[in-house]
């Protein structure tokens, strides 16, 4: 069972449009409404793979009730943390060429009591079942200190649980000292963490090694269209996949993390699963998570001969 923790979930509306013309009335050609948040997306991808997952998240107001209903309809167990504020609503506008414009609301502010209840709810969940992984994902809402993830990792490790962490900025750096089992930054988050630009795959490998020196036991890094890296105590691997057409990259990184954990969360086979799930996700509309029928393992290549000199398609400054 994979337990996901999403401190700042959302109700996500995605509109597909012919083009995004500022100041004009635009008629959407398609629309979706999904439960959102990085941890929520991991749960959705795990459920799509036919495995059990429990989502722990603070929920409030009408948007929060709708998020819970949508998750339940997808076969995801929800462990809600009641809060006074309303769950945020986000909007994404997708164009035919793959360009995505996102408007993310800040979300509610959690009280000190709600923050502690959140930690306690996570504790109750991983102590009540056979949890393989606890996956902590996304930004922290107002009211949660940057050390909140670090506290959660420390408590979970003390109980013998494995932790996957997907966050950025001060929250990531604070949590590294508690040695999360795997962290999953994208290229921008990786560059931010080490404080310098990334121009090549080799730059990304060096940055991942530095995160390991700071405490991460393994680093699964998404490099966008260039592929993914896995750096751990056994070495480094590079994975990529053939993608016919990008439809939406919403949740692709979350789908990758789910694929990695579903396959055991360690080694090149898990990286191959991560790449397959990420490649499938970008070819689906909105934040639809891929199921087994959407995966194309034959399109994935994983190698220990990492192309260090390869320039990133989208270098990070």
N, C-alpha and C positions, 0 to 999 in steps of 0.2 A: 504494500500500500504506500502511495506517495501522498504525503500531507503537504499542502501548500499554504503559505502565509502571505496575504496580500494586504498591507497596511492601508493602501489608498485605492480601493476598487472603484469601478465606474460603470455607468450604463453607457455603452458606446453605440452611436448611430453612424452608419457609413452610407454615403450617397455616391453613386457612380454618375458622372456627368460627362457630356461630350467635350466640354472645355470649361475652365474656370475663368470667367470674365468678371473682373472687379466692377461692382456697381450695377451689374445687369441682373435681370430675373433669369435664373437658370432652371431648366426642367430636368430633373434627375431621370436617368434611364433605369436605375435600380436602387434599391435601398435595403438595408439590413439593420437589425437591432440586436446587439449581443451584450452579454455580461463582459465587462472589461477589467483590465488590470493584469500585470504580468503574471502573477501567481495564479490568477483565475484562468488565464490562457493556458498555463501549464496543466492545470487540472482538466481543462477541456480537451487538450491533446491526449492526456493520459486516458481519459474516459473514451475518446474516439478510438484508442488502441485496444479497448475492451478491458482495461485494468481498473482496479479500485483506486479512488482518490477521495480525499476529504479536503474541502476548502475552508480555511479559517479566515474570516474577514469581518471588519466592522461594517455594519449596515444601519442606515437610518433613513427615515422618510419614505415617500412613495418610490423614488428611484431605487432605494435599497431593497424594498419589498419586491420590486420587479426583477432585480438582479437575482435574488434568491429563487424566484419562480423560474427564471430562465435556466439557472444552473440545475435546479431540480428536474426540469424537463429534459436535460441532457444526461441525466443519470449520475449527477455529481452530488455527493453528500455535502451539506453545508453546516458548518459550525459557526453560527453568527455571533458577533459581539455587538449587542445593542448600544447605539450611541444616540446622543441628542440631536446632532446635526444630520443633514441630509447627504446621502451618497452623491458624489459628483456625476455630472453627465458630460460626455465628450462627443465631439463631432469630427468625422473624417470625410474628406471629399477626394474621391479617386477619379483620375483622368485616364483615358484609354492608353496613354503612353507609359503608365505606371507611376506618374507623379502623384504624390499623396500630400494633401494639405490637412493638417490636424489642428484642432482647437481643443486644448485640454483645460478643463476647469481646475481650480486649485484644490477643491475638496474641503471637507469639514475640518474643524479643529477638535482634537480629542483632549478631554480633560485628563488629569493625572490618574483619576480613578478608572477611566476608560482604558488608558494605556496599560495599567496594571492588570485589569480584567482581560485585556487582549493577551498578555503574556501567560496568564493563568489558564486561559482557554486553550492556548497552544499546548501547554504542559499537560492538561487533562487529556487532550486528544492523542498525543504521542505515548502517553502512559496507558491508554485504554485499548490499544490495538497493536498489531504487528506492523509497525511503521518501518519501511525500508529507507526512505529519505524524507527529510523535512526541507522543503524548498521555500526560501524566503526571497520575495521578488518585489521590485519596484521602489518608487520614491516613498519617503516617509511623509505623512500628512502633518499639518501644523499640530503642535502639541506633543509630538514624539521627538525626543532629542536624537542627535546623530549616533549616540551610543546605544540606541534601542536595539538595533540588530546585534551589536556586540553582546549585549546582555542575553538576548535570545540564544545566540550561538553558544555562549558559555553554559547556560542552563541545559540546553539540549545535549551538548557534549558530556556534561556531568551525568546525564541519564543514559549515555551510550548511544545516542542517535547520530546519524550522519547528516550533514548540512550542505545544501547547495545554495549559493547566494548570488543573486542577480540584482545589484544596485550600483550606485555610483557616488562620486564625490566624497564628502566627509563621512557618510554612513559606511561606505565601502572601506575606507582607510581605517576607520575605528574598529570595524569588525575583523580586519585581517589579523590583528593581534590575538584573536581567539582561535585562529587556525581553522577556518571553514574548509570542508573537505573538497569543495570545488567552487570557484567563482566564475561567472560568465559575463565578462564585459564585451561590449562591441568595440570597434576600433576607436571611436571618439572617447568612450569611457576609459579605455586602456591608455590613450594618450593623456587624458586628464589626470589619471592616477599617477603617472610617472613624470608629468610636467614637461613633456616635450613632444614635438610632432612625430608622426609615423609616415614614412614615405615608401617603405618596402616591407615585404613579409618578414625579412630579417629584423627590421626595427620592431615589429610586433612580437617576434619571438623574444627579443631582449627585454621588452617591456613586461611580457608575461613572466619571464624568469625573475624580474625584479619583484613582481607581486608575490611570487613564491618565497623570495627572500624575506618579504614583509610578513609572511605567515600563511598564505594560501597553499594548500597541499596540492592542488591542481588548478590549472587555468584553461577554460574552454572559451576561446575568443572568436567572436563572429567578425569576419572581415568583409561583410557585404557580398557583392558579386564575386569577390576573389576567393571566397571559401571560408574555412574555419581552421583554427589551430587548437591542438591540445598539447599542453606542456605539463608534465608531472614528473615524479621522481624516477620514472623509467625512460624519459627522453621527450622528444617532440615529434608530433605527427601533423601532417597537413592534409585536409580533405576538401574536395570540390565536387561539384555536380553539374551536369548539363541541364540547363533550364530553357525551355522552348520560348516562353513569354512570361514576363512579370505582370501579374494582375494587381496584386496588393501585397505590400510587405508588412502589414499590420500583424503582429503576433508571430512573425517568422522566427525571431530569436527565441521566443517562448516555446514554440513548437520544437525548435532544435534542442533546447534544454530538456524538454520532456522526452524526446527521442534518446538523448544521451542517458538519462536516468532509467528509462524503460529497458535499455540494453545493458544495465548493470552499473553505469556511471564510472567506468574505468576502462582505459585502453583503446586501441584503434577500432575495435568492433563497435564500441559505444560511440566513437567519433563518427564512424560511417552511418550509424543510425541517426545521429544528430544532423548530419549533412542531408540525408535523405528526407528527414522530416522538414527541415528548413526549406529545401528546394521545392517540396510539394506545397508548402504553405504559401509561398509567393505566387504560385500559379492558381490559387483559389481566391474567390471574391471576399472583400472585407476582411474580417478576422476569423474566417472559417478555418477550423483546425483539421488537418488531414487525417484520414483513417487509413487502414492497411491497404485498401484498394487504390489510394492516391499515391502511394510510395513507388519509387522506381529505383530499387537498389542497384540495378545494373548501370545506372547513369552516374553512380558515385565512384570516385577514386580517392583512396587514402594511401599516403606514402610517408615513410620515415625520412625520405630524402626531401626535406623541406626546401622549397625554392627561395632561398634567403635573399637573392638579388632581385627577385621579381618586384616590379613597381606596383604599388596598390592602384587599382583603378580610380579610387577616390581617396587620395592621400589626406591625412588628417593634420591640420596645421596647429 
